Amino acid sequence: MKSIFLALALMATGVQAAEEADNSPCDAVENDVQTLECATYNRTTAEQLLKDNVQGLLERFANLYGSDKAKLADITGKLNNAQQLWQKQREADCAVESFPAKPGSKAYTIAQNDCMARMSDERSEFLESIAQE
């Protein structure tokens, strides 16, 4: 079971590690502790990118609809609602994905972090594609 989670963690982190120019805890992962550190790092990095992309989308909306306050408020409200619903869906899906592992264990935490990072990256790409000129 550990080897499956380690393999998943390494696959999920490989792309992000390759994109990082500086050293990260995902360089030369050799044991469970390093895998956990890498998964935590990837989740944190992905969630920060997601926040940045939400902010970028809000700025694009402001540029597009800034002169129409009602339209800007409407689309901003829709984005906020969509983000809340997506976060609930992400949590539910990641709970299902990490189910085989015992809550509180390293394997569970790694699975949760990997799932959250992967889904956050996917959401970031989606949000980044909206309202591009």
N, C-alpha and C positions, 0 to 999 in steps of 0.2 A: 504494500500500500504506500509506504514511504517513497519507493522508487517512482511510483506513478505520479505522486504529487510533486516530487523533485523534477521529473521530466516535464510536467505541465508548467511548473514555475520557470524552468529554464527556457522553454519554448515561448512562453508569454513575455518573458523579460528580454529575450534575445533581440527583438526589434528595437525596443526602447533603449537597451544598452548600446546598441550600435549607433543610435542617433545621438547619444550623449557624447559630447566632445571631452568632457572632463571625466575623472575617475568616479566610479559609482560603486556601491556595495554589490553590484551585479557582476563586477569583473572577477573572474576566476572563482566562481561559486563551487565549493567543494564539500560542504556539509550542511546539515539541517539549520544550524544557527545562521549561516550565511544566506541560505535560501530564504529564511524568514526575514532577514534584514533586507534582502533584495526585493522580496514581495512587498514589504512595507514601503520601501523607497519608491517602487513602481506605482503603488497605489497613491502615495502622496503626490508624486510627480504628475500622474494622470489627473488627479482631482484638481491640482493647481492649474493644469492646462485647460481643464473643463471650465473652471471659474474664469480664466482669461478669455476663453472663447465665448462664454455667455456675455461677459463684459464687452467684448468686441462686437457681438451681435447687437447688443443694446446701443452701442455707439453708431453702428450702421443704421439701425432704426431711427435714432435721433437725427442722423444726417438726412435720411429719406423723408421722415415725417415730422421733423421738428417744427415746421410751420403750421402743422395741423395737430394741435394738442390732443384733440379727441381721438384721432387715429393713432397717435403715438401711445396714448394711454391704453387704448384697446389692444394694440399688438404687444405692448409691454406686459399687460395683464395676462394675455394668452401665453406668452413665453414663460412667465413665472408659474402659471398653472401647469403648463406642460412639463416644466422642470420638476415640480413637486410630484406629479404623477409618475414621471420617469424614474425619479429617485425611489419611490415606493416599489415600482416594478423591478428596478435593479436589485434592491434589497431582497425582494421575494425570489427572484431568479437565482441570486447568489446563495440564498439559503438552501434552495433545492440542489444547486450544483455542489455545495460543500457538505451536503447531508451525510455522506458515508463516514466522514471524519467526526470524531468526538468533539463537541463544543469545548473550547478552551485549550485544546491541544495545538501543538505547532502545526500539524497537518491541516487542521481546521482553519487556523489563522492564515496560513499560506494560501489555502484554497479561496478563502474569503477575499484576501487582498488581491490575488490574481484575477478573480472574477470582477471585483470592483474596478481594478485598473483597466482590464480589457473592455468592460462595458463603458467606462468613462471615456476611454480613447475613441470608441465607436461613436459615442454621443458627441464628443468634441468635433470629430470629422463632419458629422451631420450638421451641427450648428455652424461650423465654419463655412459650410457650403451655402447657407441661407443669406439672401440679400446681398449677394456679390454683384458688383457692377460689371 
